[in-house]
Amino acid sequence: MHPKALLEACAALVAQVLRLDHPADAIVSRHFRENRSLGPRERATLAETAYAVLRRKLLYENLAQSGSGPRERRLAILGFAGPRDFLKSALSEQEKAWLDHCDAIDVASLPERFRHNLPEWLAEPLKAQVGDDFCPLVAALEQPAPLDLRVNAFTDKREDVRKELELAGIHAKPTPYSPWGLRIDGKPALTKLDAFARGAVEVQDEGSQLLALLTDARRGQMVVDFCAGAGGKTLALGAAMRNTGRLYAFDVSAHRLDNLKPRLARSKLSNVHPAAIAHERDDRIKRLAGKIDRVIVDAPCSGLGTLRRNPDLKWRQSPQALAELTAKQAAILESAARLLKAGGRIVYATCSVLRAENEDIAAAFTASHPGFRRLRVEELLEQAKVPGAASLCNAEGADLRLWPHRHATDGFYAAAWEKVQP
């Protein structure tokens, strides 16, 4: 594609994602479906430009004020994810001079909001939580996430799959914490690989793999993935159970569960039972009360731990939405806990970095449920032989706390309880 045409296409996509009326990944996917003639490099440039603008929206909007022409074009120029000489061949002399002026600005000298690129309602609680780690965290959130795979432990061994990928020209290395994970360089076309087609691998962040590991689902157990979504953790749990027992995948969205079906078929698992529920008090839930060995509640959350992948979330979320989410999270955890039998384990998790969705929910549940004993996640991870277990937890070792800048995962939180014998 000619440089000018590609820049115009980037500007058009930037305009679409900045409306913030739908998730950015859905907008980008739809754009590619509607423009099937785009090649792989053009798609990569379009997507990364749009995401760059979302990541540094405050900075780029500030710099764009000094330029001329349509706002979306100025933002696309600033976030353009391609070679500089290629970009400049699409610019007027005036635009080149303006871009050189922007490049010469010392971002460190600008006000803080243009450096962290977060809304204030999010920046302030994060500063209070992480202190001196705020700047490293912000820097990590502005970087694209690596691509992690989970090897299907029911059918394959990690090292065998790593060698198979190597022969296909894809360099992969074992993830440092998850025994099932491989980290990939770049973004290869995985769906064309035999390893993907036969269900040997699934795309899953290492942090999400650790949540499944923490649940400790075993052979022959009754297990519930309470908010299963598209089933990434469900499949990991089913493999850990060696395709035995009974694993329920519940979700209020039948559409999300539909996305599990082809993955489930590839996985060779037959112990998984997906079921759409109306709400957390559905009759299907009531019938299983007191019968379940393991429950994982990966609760609906703000998703703010996934900003490397979904930078639009920081602009699409709000304090009002957060308040609604925390009420929902507490209600879901309450209902899910009723499923557990004595001696069973429940894990509450989110992909949020905010205390309000994590420690505060866990503390309230502990205080109001004397029949549940809080477990130390550090000890559980050590029992699972996870390297560096202490480094994956908060200072007390009580909860899992994963951070992009420390662990190269998405931001994850998890707490665990055991239902005590009556």
C-alpha positions in Angstrom: 0.0 0.0 0.0 1.3 3.5 -0.8 2.5 5.4 2.3 -0.2 8.1 1.9 -3.0 5.5 1.6 -1.7 3.6 4.6 -1.5 6.7 6.7 -5.1 7.6 5.7 -6.2 4.1 6.6 -4.5 4.5 10.0 -6.2 7.8 10.6 -9.6 6.3 9.7 -9.1 3.4 12.2 -7.8 5.8 14.9 -11.1 7.8 14.5 -13.1 4.6 15.0 -11.4 3.4 18.1 -11.4 6.8 19.7 -15.2 6.8 19.8 -14.8 4.3 22.6 -18.2 2.9 22.0 -17.0 -0.6 21.5 -13.9 -2.6 22.6 -10.9 -1.7 20.4 -10.1 -5.3 19.5 -13.6 -5.8 18.2 -13.3 -2.6 16.1 -10.0 -3.6 14.7 -11.2 -7.2 13.9 -14.3 -5.8 12.2 -12.2 -3.4 10.1 -10.0 -6.3 8.9 -13.0 -8.4 8.0 -14.4 -5.5 6.0 -11.0 -4.9 4.3 -9.8 -8.4 3.4 -7.3 -7.2 0.8 -5.0 -5.8 3.5 -1.7 -7.7 3.8 -0.1 -8.9 7.1 2.2 -5.9 7.4 -0.5 -3.4 6.6 -2.7 -5.1 9.3 0.1 -4.9 11.8 0.8 -1.3 11.1 -2.9 -0.3 11.3 -3.5 -2.2 14.6 -0.3 -1.1 16.3 -0.9 2.5 15.3 -4.4 2.5 16.8 -3.2 0.8 20.0 -0.3 3.3 20.3 -2.7 6.2 20.2 -4.9 4.6 22.8 -1.8 3.9 25.0 -0.5 7.5 24.8 -3.8 9.3 24.2 -3.2 12.2 26.6 0.4 12.8 25.4 -0.5 12.6 21.7 -3.6 14.8 22.1 -1.4 17.4 23.8 1.2 17.3 21.0 -1.5 17.3 18.3 -2.7 20.7 19.4 0.3 22.4 17.7 -0.3 20.6 14.3 -2.7 21.2 11.5 -5.1 19.1 9.5 -7.7 16.6 10.8 -7.2 15.5 14.4 -7.2 11.8 13.6 -4.4 12.3 11.0 -2.2 14.1 13.5 -2.7 11.4 16.1 -2.0 8.7 13.5 1.2 10.4 12.6 2.3 10.6 16.2 1.5 6.9 16.8 2.5 5.5 13.4 3.9 2.0 13.9 6.2 1.9 10.9 9.6 3.1 9.7 10.0 6.8 10.1 11.2 7.4 6.5 8.2 5.5 5.2 5.9 7.7 7.3 7.6 10.9 6.2 7.2 10.0 2.6 3.5 10.4 3.2 3.7 13.9 4.9 3.7 17.4 3.6 6.7 19.6 4.4 4.7 21.4 7.1 3.8 18.0 8.7 7.4 16.9 8.6 8.6 20.0 10.4 5.8 19.6 13.0 6.7 15.9 13.6 10.4 16.8 14.0 9.3 19.5 16.6 7.3 16.9 18.5 10.1 14.4 18.4 12.5 17.0 19.9 10.2 17.6 23.0 11.5 16.1 26.2 8.5 14.2 27.5 10.0 14.0 31.0 9.6 17.8 31.2 5.9 17.7 30.5 3.2 17.5 33.3 2.8 14.1 34.9 -0.5 13.3 33.2 1.2 13.4 29.8 3.8 11.0 31.1 1.6 8.4 32.7 -1.3 8.6 30.2 -3.9 7.5 32.7 -7.2 9.1 33.8 -6.7 10.7 37.3 -9.3 8.4 38.9 -7.0 5.5 38.0 -3.6 7.1 38.5 -4.2 8.2 42.1 -5.1 4.8 43.6 -2.3 3.2 41.7 0.2 5.6 43.1 -1.1 4.9 46.6 -0.8 1.2 46.0 2.6 0.8 44.4 4.5 3.9 45.5 7.9 4.0 43.8 6.9 1.3 41.4 4.3 3.6 39.8 6.6 4.8 36.9 7.9 1.3 36.1 4.3 0.0 36.1 3.1 2.8 33.8 6.0 2.2 31.4 5.2 -1.6 31.3 1.5 -0.9 30.7 2.4 1.1 27.6 4.3 -1.8 26.0 2.7 -4.5 23.9 2.3 -7.8 25.8 4.2 -10.9 24.9 2.4 -13.9 23.4 2.1 -16.8 25.8 0.9 -20.3 25.0 -0.3 -23.0 27.3 0.7 -26.5 26.4 -2.2 -29.0 26.8 -0.7 -31.2 29.5 -3.3 -33.9 28.9 -2.0 -34.6 25.4 1.5 -33.1 25.1 4.8 -32.3 26.9 6.0 -28.7 26.9 9.5 -29.5 25.7 8.2 -31.6 22.8 5.9 -28.8 21.7 8.8 -26.2 22.0 10.9 -28.3 19.7 8.0 -28.7 17.2 7.5 -24.9 17.1 11.3 -24.4 16.6 11.1 -26.7 13.5 8.3 -24.5 12.2 10.6 -21.4 12.6 8.9 -20.1 15.8 11.2 -19.5 18.7 9.6 -20.3 22.1 11.0 -20.4 25.6 9.5 -21.8 28.7 7.6 -19.3 30.9 9.5 -18.7 34.2 6.6 -19.7 36.5 4.0 -21.8 34.8 5.0 -25.4 34.1 2.7 -25.4 31.1 3.7 -22.1 29.4 5.7 -21.1 26.4 6.5 -17.5 25.4 6.7 -16.7 21.7 8.7 -14.1 19.9 6.5 -11.9 17.7 3.0 -12.8 16.6 3.1 -15.7 14.2 0.1 -17.2 12.5 -0.6 -19.8 15.1 -3.9 -21.1 13.6 -1.9 -22.5 10.6 0.2 -24.7 12.9 -0.5 -28.4 13.5 0.2 -27.9 17.2 -2.7 -25.4 17.3 -5.0 -27.4 15.1 -4.7 -30.6 17.1 -5.1 -28.8 20.5 -1.6 -29.1 21.8 -1.4 -25.3 22.5 -3.8 -22.5 23.4 -3.1 -18.8 23.7 -3.2 -18.0 27.4 -1.2 -15.4 29.5 1.1 -17.0 32.0 -0.8 -15.2 34.8 -4.0 -16.9 33.8 -2.2 -20.3 33.8 -1.1 -19.7 37.4 -4.7 -19.1 38.4 -5.6 -22.5 37.1 -2.6 -24.0 38.8 -3.6 -22.4 42.1 -7.1 -23.9 41.9 -5.3 -27.4 42.2 -8.0 -29.3 40.4 -7.3 -33.1 40.7 -8.3 -36.4 39.1 -11.9 -37.4 39.8 -13.0 -34.2 41.5 -16.1 -32.1 40.9 -14.9 -28.7 39.8 -16.6 -25.4 38.8 -15.2 -22.6 36.6 -17.9 -20.1 37.8 -17.2 -17.3 35.2 -15.7 -19.4 32.4 -16.0 -17.0 29.5 -14.2 -18.5 26.5 -12.8 -21.2 28.6 -9.1 -20.7 28.8 -8.8 -21.7 32.5 -11.5 -24.3 32.0 -9.3 -26.2 29.5 -6.3 -25.9 31.8 -8.3 -27.3 34.7 -9.6 -30.2 32.6 -6.1 -31.1 31.5 -4.9 -31.0 35.1 -7.7 -33.3 36.0 -6.5 -35.7 33.3 -9.9 -35.7 31.7 -11.5 -37.4 34.7 -14.1 -36.2 37.2 -16.7 -33.5 36.2 -15.8 -29.9 35.3 -18.6 -27.4 34.9 -18.0 -24.2 32.9 -20.7 -21.7 33.9 -21.2 -18.2 32.4 -24.0 -15.8 32.0 -23.1 -15.3 28.3 -24.0 -18.1 26.0 -22.1 -16.3 23.3 -18.8 -16.4 25.2 -19.4 -20.1 25.9 -19.9 -20.7 22.2 -16.3 -19.6 21.8 -15.3 -22.5 24.1 -16.8 -25.2 21.8 -14.1 -25.3 19.1 -11.3 -25.0 21.7 -12.9 -27.9 23.7 -13.1 -30.0 20.6 -9.4 -29.5 19.9 -8.4 -30.2 23.5 -9.6 -33.9 23.4 -11.3 -33.3 26.8 -14.6 -35.0 27.5 -15.0 -34.1 31.2 -16.0 -30.4 30.5 -19.7 -29.5 30.7 -20.4 -25.9 29.6 -23.7 -24.3 30.7 -25.1 -20.9 30.3 -26.7 -19.6 33.5 -29.2 -16.7 34.0 -27.4 -15.2 37.0 -25.3 -16.3 40.0 -28.3 -17.7 41.8 -29.5 -19.9 38.9 -31.2 -23.2 39.8 -28.3 -25.1 38.2 -26.1 -23.5 40.9 -28.5 -24.4 43.7 -28.5 -28.1 42.7 -24.8 -28.3 43.1 -24.6 -26.6 46.5 -22.2 -28.3 48.9 -21.0 -30.8 46.3 -18.0 -29.2 44.7 -14.3 -29.8 45.5 -12.9 -26.8 43.7 -14.3 -23.5 42.5 -12.6 -20.8 40.6 -14.2 -17.4 40.4 -12.4 -15.3 37.7 -14.9 -12.5 38.4 -16.0 -9.8 35.9 -13.8 -6.9 36.5 -12.4 -3.7 35.1 -9.7 -5.6 33.2 -7.2 -2.9 34.1 -4.5 -5.5 34.5 -4.7 -6.1 30.7 -3.9 -2.5 29.6 -1.0 -3.8 27.5 -3.5 -5.7 25.4 -6.6 -3.5 25.9 -5.4 0.1 26.3 -8.9 1.4 25.5 -10.1 0.1 28.9 -8.6 3.0 30.8 -10.7 5.3 28.8 -13.9 3.2 28.7 -14.0 2.5 32.5 -15.1 4.9 35.1 -15.5 5.2 38.9 -19.2 4.6 38.5 -18.6 1.4 36.5 -16.1 0.3 39.1 -18.6 0.7 42.0 -21.1 -1.4 40.1 -18.4 -4.1 39.4 -17.4 -4.4 43.0 -21.0 -5.0 44.1 -21.3 -7.7 41.4 -18.0 -9.3 42.4 -19.0 -9.6 46.0 -22.4 -11.1 45.0 -20.8 -13.6 42.7 -18.2 -14.8 45.2 -21.0 -15.2 47.8 -23.0 -17.4 45.5 -20.0 -19.4 44.2 -18.9 -20.2 47.8 -22.2 -22.0 48.4 -21.1 -24.7 45.9 -18.2 -25.8 48.0 -18.1 -29.0 50.1 -16.3 -29.2 53.4 -12.5 -29.3 52.8 -13.0 -27.8 49.3 -11.1 -24.8 47.9 -12.4 -21.6 46.3 -10.2 -19.2 44.4 -11.3 -15.6 43.8 -9.4 -13.9 41.0 -9.5 -10.8 38.7 -7.3 -9.3 36.0 -7.5 -5.9 37.7 -4.7 -4.1 39.5 -7.1 -2.1 41.8 -7.3 -2.9 45.5 -11.1 -2.2 45.5 -11.7 -5.2 43.2 -9.2 -7.4 45.0 -8.0 -7.2 48.6 -11.1 -5.3 49.6 -13.4 -8.0 48.2 -11.4 -10.7 49.8 -11.2 -9.0 53.2 -15.0 -8.5 53.2 -15.7 -12.1 52.3 -13.3 -13.4 55.0 -14.9 -11.2 57.7 -18.4 -12.4 56.9 -17.7 -16.1 56.4 -16.2 -17.7 59.5 -16.8 -21.1 57.9 -14.0 -20.4 55.4 -10.3 -20.5 56.3 -8.1 -18.1 54.3 -5.2 -19.9 52.7 -1.8 -18.5 52.1 -1.2 -18.4 48.4 2.6 -18.5 48.8 2.3 -21.9 50.4 -0.1 -23.2 47.8 2.3 -22.2 45.0 5.2 -23.8 46.8 3.3 -27.0 47.1 2.7 -26.8 43.4 6.5 -26.4 42.9 6.1 -22.9 41.3 9.6 -21.3 41.2 9.9 -18.0 43.1 6.5 -18.4 44.8 7.1 -15.6 47.3 7.9 -13.1 44.5 4.5 -13.7 43.0 2.6 -12.8 46.1 2.0 -9.6 48.2 4.3 -8.8 51.0 2.4 -11.0 53.5 2.4 -14.0 51.1 -1.4 -14.2 51.5 -2.5 -13.4 48.0 -1.3 -13.7 44.4 -0.2 -10.3 43.0 1.1 -10.3 39.5 2.4 -7.1 37.9 3.4 -6.5 34.2 6.6 -4.6 35.3 7.7 -7.3 37.7 6.5 -10.6 36.2 5.9 -9.8 32.5 2.4 -11.1 32.9 -0.9 -9.2 32.8 -1.9 -7.8 36.2 -3.6 -10.5 38.2 -4.9 -11.0 41.7 -6.1 -14.1 43.5 -7.1 -15.1 47.0 -8.0 -18.6 48.2 -10.1 -20.2 51.0 -10.9 -23.6 52.3 -14.3 -24.5 53.6 -13.7 -25.9 57.1 -15.3 -29.1 58.3 -18.6 -28.5 60.2 
